[in-house]
Amino acid sequence: MNTRPAICLICSLGGVACPLLAASDPLALLSDHFAPELADGELAHLRGRYVSSHGINYFGIEFISTLTTAQAQQTAAMNLTLSVLQNSPKLDIRIKDQIKAVTSTPDTASVQGSGLVQVVQLEGSGNSSVNQAGIALTPPVMTGQIVPAGNYEHQGNLGTASYRVSGNYAGLQLNSSDGRVLLEQSLRGTDFSRGLLQLNRVRGDGLQTLNQTRIWLSH
């Protein structure tokens, strides 16, 4: 009989919220430099606008997922940016791994909800998991390998990082080699209408996982 402690937390909101944290989580002491808190007044002038030459001319989103064990650490990261140049939209996809194109990717997590959905599922002891999301108003310096839409993969020291961009999904997964950890961050649904998912699923002991999403807007 399985008597190991398990935690399952789900948060579904229509907007960006505070991080969803496991109790007594050492990763909770994250720097505000990644996702500083913004006042409503700082976002008011962007409310109701669309990416266009007369509204928001830059939209970007960054996904960073990190798995840490007692022996090693692996990070998967990607950026997607949509900008307007001479009245024409331009999508850039950058992946911060040495990747190879693949024909298929792992199944995405079946999680209900829309807007910002943050999920933490923990089983075991000595684990810590964080989902962190924030908004910034200054476009960053973009790094990584520029790729077209498609499916990509990188085999790291702890597992496989999978990346996919299609008409109804844009995001990454980090799956540990032993199957005990699944991290996923993605935009979901037709034209990404279901919003943003952050998923931490951990079965084991002494593991640290961190999902970070940062959204940039400017005009």
N, C-alpha and C positions, 0 to 999 in steps of 0.2 A: 504494500500500500504506500502511495506517495504522500509523505507528510511534510515535504519541503514547503516553506512558505512561498506564497504566490501573491502578486499584486497585479491588478488590472485597472488602469485609470483611463478614462476617455473624456476629452473635452471638445465640444463642437460649438464654435462661436462664429458669428458673422463678420468679425474683424480681428485684427491682430491683438493678441492677449499676452498676459504674463507667461513665463515659462511654466510648464507642468513638471513638477519635481517629485522624485521619490523622497520619502521622509529621511531627514538627517543626511542629506546628500552633499558630499564634499564638493561636487561639481557645481553646486548652487552658487558658489562665490565666483561667478564669472565676471569678467571685466565689462563695464558699461560701454567700453569703446566699440564693442561689436554691435550692440543694439541699444543705443542710448534712448531713454524715454523721451518722447516728443509730446509737447502740449497740443491740445486740440487746435489752438490758434495757428500753430505752425503748419498744420495740414489743411486748414480751412480753405485756402485759396486753390487747393487741388481737388476738392470734393466735387464730384459730378463731372469731372473732365475726362476726356478720352485721349489716347495717344494719337495725336494729329499735329499738323503744322500750327494750329491755333490753340492747342491745349497743352497736354503733356508731351514733350518731344523726346523724352527719354524714360524708359522703364527697364529695370534690370532686376534679376533675382539670382541669388547665390545659394547653393546648397553645399553644406560641409557636414560630413558624417565621419565620426571617429570612434574606433574601437580600441580600447587599451586593456591589455592583460598584464600579468606580472612579468612577462618575458618580452613583450613587444607592443607596438602600436601601428595601426594602419588608418589612413585617412583617404576618403573619397571626396572629390569636390568638383563642382561644375558651375558655370555662369551662363545665364541666358539674358540677352539684352535686345530690346526692341527700340530702335530710334527712328526718327523721321529726318531724312536727308532730301532736300529739294522736293518736298511734298510726297516722297516715296518712303514707305516703311522698310526697314532693314533689320533682319534678325541675325544675330551672331550667337553661336554656340561654342563655348570653350570648355574643355575638359582638362583638369590638372593631373593627368595620369598618362603614362605611355600605354596607349590603348590599341586594340585591334578591332576591326569591324566583325560583327557576328550576325548570323541570320535570325537568332532568336534570343530572348532574354527571359529571366525567371518570371513566373506569374506575379502580378502585383497583389498586394494585400487586399483582402475583401473587407473594407472598413466602411461602415455607413456614415452619413453625415455630409455636410457641405459647409462652405466658408473655410475657416481655419479649424482643422481637426487634428488634435494632438493626442497620441495614444502611447501609454507606457504599460507594458506587460512584463512583469518580473517574476521569475521563479528561481529560488536558490537563496544563498546568503552572501553577505558582503558585497552586493552589487550596488552600483549607482548609475542612474540614467537621467538625462536631461533633454528636453525639447525646448529650444530657444528660438524665438522669432522676433524680428524687429524691422523698423523702417528707417531709412536714411534719405536725406535730401541732397546729398552731394555724390555725384557719380564717382566710382572708384577707378583706379588704374587697373585695367583688365589684364589678366595673365592666363596662360594655358594654351593648349592646342586648339585652333579653330577647325571645326568639323561641320559637315552638313547634317541635316536631320537623318536619323537612323539608329541602329543598335550597336553598342560598343561594350568592350569588356577589358578589365585589367586584373591579372592574377597577382595578389600581393602576398605578404608574409603571413597574414592571418586569414585570408579568404579572398573572395571574388567580388570586385566592384563592377556593377553593371549600370550602363547609362542608356537611356532611350529618349528620343524626341520624335513624336508623331503628332497626328492631328488631334488626338484625345489624351495624350500623356506626355509629360516632360519631367524627367527626374532621374534619380539614382537609387540603387540598392547596394548595400554592403552585407554580404552573406559570409559568415565565418565558415571555415573549412569543415568544422565538426558539426555544423548545423545548429549550434546553440544560440547564435545571435543573428538577427535580421534587423537592419536599419534601413528605413526607406524615407525619402522625402520627394514629393512630387506635386505637380499640378495635374488635376484629373478632370475627366469628363469631356464631352464634345466642346471644342473651343475652350477647354479648361474651365467649364462652367461650374464644376463641383468644388473648385477652389484648391486649397493647399492642405496636404497631408504630411504630418510628421509622425513616424512610427518607430518606437523602441521596443523590440521583443527579445528578451534575454532569458535563457535557461542555463544556469550554471552558477559558479561561485567566484567571487572576487573579480568581477568584470566591471569596467567602466565604459559607458556609451554616451555619446553626445551628438545630437542633431542640431545644427544651426542653420537658420534661414534668414537671409537679409534681403530686403526689398529696397530698391532705389527708385525715387521719383524726382523728376526735375522738369522745368519748363523754361 
